[in-house]
Amino acid sequence: MSKITEHQHSEEIATTLGKSTHFDGVMRFKDSLKILGSFHGEIISSGRLVIADGADIKANIKVGSIVVGGIIHGNIIAKEKLEMLASGKVFGNIKTAKLVIADGVLFEGKCEMIKDPDSIDIFADNVAEIKKNVEAVEHMGVL
């Protein structure tokens, strides 16, 4: 792992589930969680989740951000950012605002990027409607 990557992930982790930890159920947390062992169920948080190299996760995940170094079988929604390290393996669909994928990642699934709700999607309107809007703006002398 490069020094830059190590520095990026050296933020303080509030809670760590160790290598010998096996958790089944629903996990909810606020700050940050690092999983070194195995987890089966569902993970929900507005915080940051780190799945370490060697961790085995079978869960649907909804978090603020996630770093994947281990194996995940399940769908992931990361509102802010999803980062897959070279050792990461994801078998499931992902949905995120920002996506970082290292060389060597194994990803099998679909990816959907979360759009900014305030942004304008010019492809959502038909061509006639777009032309009408452009002509109206031109008529006002703006263009």
Summary of the structure (lengths in Angstrom):
residues: 143
radius of gyration: 19.8
end to end distance: 50.7
largest distance: 69.1
contacts: 406
relative contact order: 0.11
helix: 13%
strand: 48%
